[in-house]
Amino acid sequence: MSAPAFGEGEGELLTLTYPKPLPMRLDRWLVAQRPEQSRSHIQKFIDAGYVRVNDVTGRAKTPLRQGDTVELWMPPPEPLDYLKPEAIPLDVLYEDQHLIVLNKPAGLTVHPAPGNKNGTLVNGLLHHCPDLPGIGGELRPGIVHRLDKDTTGCIVVAKSQEALVKLQIQIQKRIASREYLAVVHGQPAADSGTIVGAIGRHPADRKKYAVVSDGSGRHACTHWRLIERLGDYALLRFKLDTGRTHQIRVHCAHMNHPIVGDPTYSRARRLPVALPGQALHAVQLGLNHPISGERLVCEAPLPPPFEKLLAALRRRTQTGGATPPRALSMAEQNLQAFIAAVQQDPALQQQLASTAAADADEVASIARSAGFEVHPGELVSYADGALVEYEDEDYFMKPSWWALTS
């Protein structure tokens, strides 16, 4: 990383004092102090000589001791010449020379990733803000925080390095407030609550996240309150204390109220309306302007699919919440007959309770052996996410699943 000498030219000089009584490696401590920077990014700063401990150039393994002075010099990032501006429509909620707040639609990825450098919010921002390319670097210029691809609503983007750093600090220190609306399956017993659970990689599916207790996760805290009860669903409002990947989606699934339409954490198949993704919307963003200090509060209107979902659920609730009865297909009749037989046969229950039979394919095989023409897909579809677990591309029935159908 070639750049000017330590502390010279444009950039940010951060001076910190190590407070802990026990020693700690320089790189590990700096990562904890600058969570908006990746560990590899911090490592590059150290290797380039941009970190000093007590006026001496530090190394990654330099042990810090209580009272040590650490200086971190962060020169401006290099422009990302290979990212191309694209004329992607942007719904601007607020904009000035320092920042822009957008209402992100569903289906739009925030920043490029390896193999996907086109069609993202960043590409649209580069077209809208020609001076953005050097802000923040690493494929995400100006991005202060992120939203999942199918999550809609408020997102703030910095238009200068100073604004980026100050806004990221506001996120880290909870000065910025982020509130979300979501429709979830089921109704919480209480009217409000707080979910505290460390979030880390799912132990069986590395593409997912989960609440973990083995020390591998990062602390996460989500506050929620009930807005409206909608029959078998509920509208909740969330406020984040932390900003972990998939935080609200994981915490909702953890409290057995997954978000409607979530393709990763909810296995439900039958929805009142077609949705482009999970019914999760960043409805409000509050922050202090990074330059003037003025408090800004931006609100994003609900997207049409979300409004349509609420309208459909309200109609169902007002009319008793039931849809007109329909004739069962032959497959559904076979399946319900099999479930009824299981509920009345202890020996069959014992057989289905075995580990092998937990696999939906095995359950279907046992059903056919008992004289019921049942297929795994029909079993999973009937369960509608309530009776099955999904792991490593296979479906598994929950213990005593036949008792959960009544």
C-alpha angles and dihedrals in degrees: 000000000000116000142131122301121284111300096357125126127358119344143081127290113201120192118195137173119221106234106182124105091218122065122253135185114266096233095049094049094047091052089055091050095047106037091163087068121071120237090247090053091052089048090055091052090051094046090050091055095250095130124072130185114203089343092307122111108257132223128211091255096045106132114231120216130196111286097019115145114228122194120193118191115196113188119200112285121253117260116259100234094174094062110093125212114239129193095241114160112250125200101217117202096174135356140172135150093286107042146002128212116204137190100228117210125221116270096033116118112217102221137007123267131193107297092012110074098139138071096025132130089255091058089053092047092052088057093046096042111035093186095057104088097089096047113108097337127208098097094303109079113186095355109146097177134348142235125209116259095259097035112101135206144046121018126162124214125192120228096196136039091243092053091047094054094044094047092048089053089052090054091047095048094041093243088126114067124213122190128184139189122214139170111224135189114258128003124278113236092229130053095232141005149153126249115208115181134135112245123216141143115310108259093229104027115044091194090065136061129222143177103272133188102189096091094257095104134079123243112266130182127187126180118203139180133188116252102173139356111224109183107267090002139056137206111227133184119215135199120194127220091178134024109223123161110279088354100156093038093051095043092049091051089047092058090048094251103104119187116266112256095014104148093197108039102027122059095192114134106183113068129176091236136009112267130193090221141321117345093244122129131180095223102174138024122186124186144148112254104255093226109027097029091226114148112247124194118186126186127196120208117237114268117247096254090054091049090047091051092051092047092051093048092048091052091050091048093049092050094048097277095265129120120218112278117255134195114270118242120238090255091053091047090052092048095049091046089053092049091049090050091051092051090056099041117072092186091055090046090054091050092049091048092066120107094246093051091054088081109094090227090055091048090054090048092052090048091054090048088055091053101263118121099223127156126203093239092054090049092052093043092051091048088056092200095303098095104033140068121212118217133159093346093308132104121228127189118236118244112282089002091164089067091055093063097067 
